[in-house]
Amino acid sequence: MTPALLAISVVLLVALGEAYGYLRAAVAAVMFLGIFVFGIRWIRSAITSPPEPEIADVSDYGLKYVCTMCGLELKVEVAARDKAPTHCMEPMVLVQSGGKPPLRPVD
């Protein structure tokens, strides 16, 4: 907590304590500080972007996504941990055609 914010809280506590009572003013100051700190932390978490996914070269594995509706095939050259793309409003299926086997299971 910054000293300026603490000083403002003390001044408000004294000013409001004279008018409304010190107990009510203390409860109001604690609630204000809690809501203020929570709000600032929430805004900071909303502004920060998620980390970039790890990207791996998988061109040697012969992986491709196939659309089960129309047969469109997408060859996978670089992969990140992500969900399968969709085509024809359906998720595509990951298959292996030739190439060396991956170190981990495809699915």
Summary of the structure (lengths in Angstrom):
residues: 107
radius of gyration: 28.2
end to end distance: 47.8
largest distance: 81.1
contacts: 227
relative contact order: 0.12
helix: 44%
strand: 20%
